[in-house]
Amino acid sequence: MATSPHRIAVLGIPDVVGFDLAIPSQIFAGARDEDGKPFYDVQVCSLDGGPIRTTKGFSILPGASPDFLTAPDTLIIPGTYVAGPRTDGGIDAELADYLAGLPRGTRIMSICTGAFVLAAAGLLDERPATTHWAHVQRFQRLYPQVRLHPDVLFVDDGDVLTSAGVAAGIDLCLHVIRRDHGSEVANHAARSSVVPPWRDGGQSQFIERPLPETGGNGTAPTRAWMLERLAEPLTLDDVAVQAGMTVRTFTRRFREETGTSPLDWLLQQRIERARHLLEATDLPIDAVAEQSGLHTATSLRKHLRLRLGTSPAAYRRTFRRTT
């Protein structure tokens, strides 16, 4: 039975960050079924239907009328330099009324400083969230009731999701596609926009600081080597030897380049491999665990439960693509 595309309203609030405003339309457009039909209907809107002023000296005329804002399945607030939420914790009455009147069950997302708007509206009270690293201190001062996680690229708290600065909005949109339709669809959307389907680490790797002087001695070749051997029982000693470094030096350089530790990175790659095998093959759960490097079905169940809140069998029922 045919279903209507999931309706996503992108609400531009002057002064909006133009890059952030364009991210959802670009990324979600790449999510399609096997017949090429889009999973999402993304529309850019303003509360009054008029042009949306950006931070860079140009305005955008939204293609949708304010009526599209009435009952979206998902609402996205891109980064904005609007006064009030970013200066004193206040919020425009019309905007506050709109957010308060959203239908129950609406998924709400923010990109970058859009989190200030959600916080000012009380939507992040006592909830985990993130925003651009450069605005963390101001955010914490204005909204101490929010459980801010300043080092991550995005936070998924179920019906409310927030992302860090600018390009982290891409990560969040791909995460939502992955959550809704599985990693194969998300990976296709990423390829369509020529962006990585998953970035490791957190936004701490993008904070202004001197770049590590790695020269030709970076860890990228070793990461590629690890990806070819996910099913093998690799140890930290193994990968450090392959890189020609001491464990201490390798761990330090790896974290500088990726924002995470070698073993955490390796575990994430194994989970991603397992997800792909569950979606794209009929392999038994034990074989998926073995080929992904998680070794046992028990270990696979544990990690999927911790990372995704589901079991391998349930994940496969949800995301297995049939021809």
Backbone torsions as a table, in degrees:
resi	resn	phi	psi	omega
1	MET	NA	130.2	-178.8
2	ALA	-68.4	141.6	177.0
3	THR	-123.1	152.4	179.1
4	SER	-75.3	149.4	176.9
5	PRO	-61.4	149.2	175.3
6	HIS	-65.4	126.0	-174.4
7	ARG	-87.0	119.9	178.2
8	ILE	-116.1	119.0	175.1
9	ALA	-100.7	125.4	176.9
10	VAL	-103.6	109.5	-174.6
11	LEU	-93.6	109.1	177.7
12	GLY	-83.5	124.8	179.6
13	ILE	-116.9	115.6	-179.5
14	PRO	-60.5	143.7	-7.8
15	ASP	-85.2	110.6	-173.9
16	VAL	-83.6	150.8	173.1
17	VAL	-81.4	112.6	-172.7
18	GLY	-57.6	-39.6	179.7
19	PHE	-61.4	-46.4	179.9
20	ASP	-60.7	-40.5	-177.6
21	LEU	-61.5	-33.3	-175.7
22	ALA	-86.1	-18.4	-173.9
23	ILE	-57.8	-52.7	-175.2
24	PRO	-59.3	-43.3	-179.9
25	SER	-59.6	-40.7	-178.3
26	GLN	-70.7	-48.9	-173.3
27	ILE	-73.5	-48.1	-176.8
28	PHE	-68.0	-23.2	177.7
29	ALA	-63.9	-23.3	-179.5
30	GLY	-82.6	-3.1	-179.3
31	ALA	-93.6	106.2	-175.9
32	ARG	-137.4	157.0	177.5
33	ASP	-82.5	-175.8	-174.8
34	GLU	-66.7	-19.9	177.5
35	ASP	-92.8	4.4	178.7
36	GLY	84.1	7.8	179.4
37	LYS	-81.5	135.5	-176.8
38	PRO	-71.0	141.1	175.1
39	PHE	-80.1	-19.6	-173.2
40	TYR	-130.4	146.0	169.9
41	ASP	-113.3	105.8	-174.3
42	VAL	-105.9	127.4	-179.9
43	GLN	-131.7	135.6	175.5
44	VAL	-89.6	132.3	-174.8
45	CYS	-135.6	160.3	166.2
46	SER	-127.9	158.0	-176.3
47	LEU	-62.0	-34.7	-177.2
48	ASP	-103.5	0.4	-179.5
49	GLY	82.1	-2.9	-177.9
50	GLY	-88.9	178.6	178.8
51	PRO	-58.9	151.4	180.0
52	ILE	-110.7	116.3	-179.9
53	ARG	-74.8	135.0	178.2
54	THR	-100.6	174.5	180.0
55	THR	-79.4	-7.5	-172.4
56	LYS	-114.5	23.6	171.0
57	GLY	87.1	13.3	174.4
58	PHE	-136.0	162.4	179.8
59	SER	-118.8	157.0	-179.8
60	ILE	-121.0	131.9	177.1
61	LEU	-93.8	112.7	-176.9
62	PRO	-65.3	146.2	-178.6
63	GLY	-84.5	-16.6	-177.9
64	ALA	-108.3	152.1	176.6
65	SER	-80.7	164.5	177.3
66	PRO	-58.8	-18.0	179.6
67	ASP	-60.2	-29.4	-179.3
68	PHE	-65.2	-22.6	-179.7
69	LEU	-76.7	-10.6	-172.0
70	THR	-61.0	-47.6	-176.2
71	ALA	-146.5	63.1	177.5
72	PRO	-72.8	154.7	172.2
73	ASP	-74.0	-35.8	177.5
74	THR	-135.2	137.0	174.0
75	LEU	-114.8	131.6	178.5
76	ILE	-119.1	129.3	174.9
77	ILE	-106.0	106.0	177.9
78	PRO	-70.7	170.1	177.3
79	GLY	-56.3	142.4	-177.9
80	THR	-149.9	149.7	176.0
81	TYR	-105.7	26.3	-179.9
82	VAL	-59.5	138.9	176.2
83	ALA	-70.0	162.2	-179.4
84	GLY	97.3	-83.8	178.8
85	PRO	-55.8	-34.6	-177.9
86	ARG	-93.4	-10.7	-174.3
87	THR	-113.2	-45.0	-175.8
88	ASP	-136.5	7.3	178.9
89	GLY	83.9	3.2	178.5
90	GLY	-85.5	169.8	179.9
91	ILE	-149.5	141.8	179.1
92	ASP	-57.5	138.4	-174.6
93	ALA	-61.5	-41.0	-179.4
94	GLU	-63.9	-42.4	179.3
95	LEU	-67.4	-42.2	179.0
96	ALA	-61.5	-42.8	179.6
97	ASP	-64.1	-40.0	179.6
98	TYR	-62.8	-49.0	-178.3
99	LEU	-63.6	-38.9	179.7
100	ALA	-67.7	-26.2	-176.9
101	GLY	-93.2	4.9	178.3
102	LEU	-60.7	140.3	179.6
103	PRO	-59.9	145.8	176.3
104	ARG	-58.3	136.0	179.8
105	GLY	97.2	-7.1	176.6
106	THR	-65.7	129.8	174.9
107	ARG	-81.3	132.0	-175.5
108	ILE	-119.7	131.2	-179.0
109	MET	-131.2	152.6	172.4
110	SER	-133.5	151.1	174.3
111	ILE	-117.2	131.4	174.2
112	CYS	57.5	-127.5	-176.3
113	THR	-76.2	1.9	170.4
114	GLY	-59.0	-22.5	177.7
115	ALA	-62.2	-28.9	177.6
116	PHE	-61.6	-39.2	179.7
117	VAL	-65.3	-46.3	179.1
118	LEU	-62.2	-39.1	179.5
119	ALA	-67.4	-42.1	179.9
120	ALA	-63.5	-29.3	178.7
121	ALA	-83.9	-1.4	179.6
122	GLY	81.7	8.4	-176.1
123	LEU	-78.8	-12.0	-179.6
124	LEU	-110.6	6.9	-178.4
125	ASP	-57.2	126.6	178.0
126	GLU	59.2	25.5	178.6
127	ARG	-121.1	154.8	174.6
128	PRO	-75.2	145.9	-179.0
129	ALA	-161.6	171.2	173.8
130	THR	-145.3	169.4	176.0
131	THR	-156.4	-177.3	-179.1
132	HIS	-59.4	136.8	-175.7
133	TRP	-58.6	-31.3	-176.8
134	ALA	-71.0	-15.3	-177.0
135	HIS	-111.2	10.9	-174.6
136	VAL	-61.7	-47.9	-176.3
137	GLN	-62.0	-42.8	178.2
138	ARG	-63.8	-42.9	-179.4
139	PHE	-61.3	-46.4	-179.3
140	GLN	-63.8	-34.5	178.6
141	ARG	-69.1	-41.0	-177.9
142	LEU	-78.9	-32.6	-171.7
143	TYR	-131.8	65.9	-178.6
144	PRO	-65.0	-16.6	-179.1
145	GLN	-77.8	-10.0	178.5
146	VAL	-89.9	136.5	178.4
147	ARG	-86.0	83.5	-172.6
148	LEU	-77.0	135.1	175.0
149	HIS	-114.1	94.1	-169.9
150	PRO	-76.9	-11.0	-172.0
151	ASP	-102.2	-0.2	-174.5
152	VAL	-102.0	162.0	178.6
153	LEU	-80.4	-31.2	175.3
154	PHE	-160.2	161.9	177.2
155	VAL	-127.4	126.7	176.5
156	ASP	-107.7	107.5	177.2
157	ASP	-111.7	40.2	177.0
158	GLY	84.8	-96.2	-177.9
159	ASP	-91.8	-5.6	176.6
160	VAL	-129.4	123.2	-177.6
161	LEU	-129.3	139.1	-179.5
162	THR	-130.4	152.1	179.2
163	SER	-130.0	163.2	177.6
164	ALA	-78.1	-160.4	-168.7
165	GLY	-71.7	139.6	165.9
166	VAL	47.9	-101.8	-172.1
167	ALA	-64.3	-17.2	174.6
168	ALA	-63.7	-21.1	173.5
169	GLY	-62.2	-31.9	175.1
170	ILE	-64.5	-45.6	178.8
171	ASP	-58.2	-42.9	-178.4
172	LEU	-66.4	-44.3	-179.9
173	CYS	-62.6	-41.3	177.3
174	LEU	-65.3	-37.7	176.8
175	HIS	-61.4	-41.6	-179.8
176	VAL	-65.8	-42.2	176.3
177	ILE	-60.7	-43.4	179.1
178	ARG	-62.1	-41.1	179.5
179	ARG	-66.7	-38.6	-177.1
180	ASP	-78.5	-39.5	-168.0
181	HIS	-133.5	2.4	176.9
182	GLY	96.1	166.7	-172.2
183	SER	-71.9	-28.0	-179.1
184	GLU	-65.4	-43.4	178.0
185	VAL	-66.5	-41.5	179.4
186	ALA	-64.1	-41.3	179.5
187	ASN	-63.7	-38.1	177.4
188	HIS	-64.6	-42.4	178.0
189	ALA	-62.1	-38.7	178.3
190	ALA	-65.5	-43.8	178.7
191	ARG	-62.6	-37.0	-179.8
192	SER	-60.9	-33.4	-179.3
193	SER	-100.4	4.7	178.9
194	VAL	54.6	51.0	175.4
195	VAL	-129.9	156.8	178.8
196	PRO	-68.1	139.9	-179.9
197	PRO	-69.3	-20.3	-179.5
198	TRP	-153.8	130.9	173.8
199	ARG	-108.3	132.9	-178.2
200	ASP	-83.2	156.4	175.8
201	GLY	81.7	-165.3	-177.9
202	GLY	-125.1	-173.5	-176.1
203	GLN	-76.3	-6.5	175.9
204	SER	-59.8	-26.2	179.8
205	GLN	-71.5	-12.3	-178.2
206	PHE	-106.8	-0.9	177.6
207	ILE	-67.3	142.1	-176.9
208	GLU	-60.7	121.3	177.6
209	ARG	-166.8	162.2	179.0
210	PRO	-59.0	136.7	177.9
211	LEU	-72.3	141.8	177.1
212	PRO	-63.9	134.0	-178.2
213	GLU	-87.0	79.9	-175.2
214	THR	-90.7	-19.6	-178.0
215	GLY	55.6	-128.9	178.3
216	GLY	-93.0	11.9	-174.1
217	ASN	-106.6	31.1	179.7
218	GLY	-73.3	177.9	-176.0
219	THR	-97.8	-0.4	-177.4
220	ALA	-57.7	-45.5	178.3
221	PRO	-60.6	-35.5	178.9
222	THR	-70.8	-36.1	176.0
223	ARG	-61.6	-42.5	177.5
224	ALA	-62.1	-40.9	178.1
225	TRP	-61.9	-41.3	178.9
226	MET	-64.4	-40.2	-178.6
227	LEU	-63.0	-30.3	178.8
228	GLU	-78.2	-7.9	-174.7
229	ARG	-130.8	33.4	-177.2
230	LEU	-59.9	-32.6	-177.4
231	ALA	-77.2	-10.7	-179.1
232	GLU	-86.7	151.6	-179.3
233	PRO	-79.1	71.0	-176.2
234	LEU	-72.1	140.6	174.9
235	THR	-113.9	167.1	177.6
236	LEU	-62.0	-35.8	176.9
237	ASP	-63.0	-41.4	-179.3
238	ASP	-58.7	-49.7	-175.0
239	VAL	-72.9	-32.5	177.1
240	ALA	-66.3	-40.6	177.1
241	VAL	-62.8	-43.3	179.6
242	GLN	-61.3	-35.2	179.9
243	ALA	-79.4	-10.7	-178.4
244	GLY	72.1	33.3	-178.4
245	MET	-131.8	163.7	168.9
246	THR	-72.1	159.5	178.8
247	VAL	-58.2	-41.8	-178.0
248	ARG	-64.2	-46.1	-179.4
249	THR	-66.3	-43.8	-179.3
250	PHE	-61.8	-45.4	-179.2
251	THR	-61.2	-42.2	-179.6
252	ARG	-64.7	-46.9	-178.1
253	ARG	-68.3	-37.1	179.0
254	PHE	-60.8	-45.4	-179.7
255	ARG	-67.1	-37.5	177.8
256	GLU	-61.6	-36.2	-175.3
257	GLU	-87.5	-27.8	-174.4
258	THR	-118.1	-18.1	-177.5
259	GLY	82.4	7.5	179.9
260	THR	-145.5	173.8	-178.6
261	SER	-85.8	159.6	-179.9
262	PRO	-58.5	-42.9	-176.3
263	LEU	-73.4	-35.0	174.5
264	ASP	-65.4	-41.1	177.3
265	TRP	-61.8	-44.8	-179.1
266	LEU	-62.1	-42.0	178.9
267	LEU	-62.6	-42.4	179.3
268	GLN	-62.5	-40.2	178.8
269	GLN	-65.5	-36.6	179.1
270	ARG	-68.1	-38.9	177.1
271	ILE	-64.7	-42.1	178.5
272	GLU	-63.4	-38.7	176.9
273	ARG	-64.0	-42.2	179.1
274	ALA	-62.7	-41.2	179.2
275	ARG	-62.1	-42.7	178.7
276	HIS	-61.9	-43.9	-178.9
277	LEU	-65.9	-36.9	177.9
278	LEU	-66.2	-35.7	-178.9
279	GLU	-78.5	-38.8	-166.2
280	ALA	-104.2	-8.0	-177.1
281	THR	-133.3	169.2	174.7
282	ASP	-104.6	18.0	-179.1
283	LEU	-57.5	141.8	173.8
284	PRO	-59.6	157.4	-177.2
285	ILE	-58.4	-39.3	178.8
286	ASP	-61.2	-41.1	-179.2
287	ALA	-69.7	-38.2	175.5
288	VAL	-59.4	-45.3	179.6
289	ALA	-61.5	-42.2	-178.7
290	GLU	-67.4	-47.2	-176.0
291	GLN	-71.1	-24.2	179.4
292	SER	-88.9	-8.3	179.8
293	GLY	90.6	3.9	176.6
294	LEU	-87.6	-7.6	164.3
295	HIS	75.5	-50.1	-177.2
296	THR	-129.8	155.7	176.7
297	ALA	-61.8	-34.1	178.8
298	THR	-63.1	-44.4	178.7
299	SER	-64.8	-42.3	178.3
300	LEU	-60.5	-45.6	179.3
301	ARG	-61.3	-42.3	-179.2
302	LYS	-60.5	-48.5	-174.8
303	HIS	-72.5	-36.8	176.4
304	LEU	-66.5	-37.1	178.4
305	ARG	-65.2	-42.4	-179.1
306	LEU	-69.0	-42.5	-174.5
307	ARG	-84.7	-37.5	-170.9
308	LEU	-119.2	-10.1	-180.0
309	GLY	70.4	27.9	-178.4
310	THR	-146.6	173.6	178.6
311	SER	-101.4	162.5	177.4
312	PRO	-58.3	-41.6	-178.6
313	ALA	-65.5	-42.8	179.8
314	ALA	-67.2	-38.8	178.3
315	TYR	-62.4	-44.3	-179.1
316	ARG	-65.5	-40.1	178.3
317	ARG	-61.5	-36.2	-176.4
318	THR	-76.7	-41.2	-168.4
319	PHE	-114.3	-3.3	-180.0
320	ARG	-61.9	123.0	-179.5
321	ARG	-93.7	122.3	-179.4
322	THR	-102.0	151.9	179.9
323	THR	-105.8	NA	NA
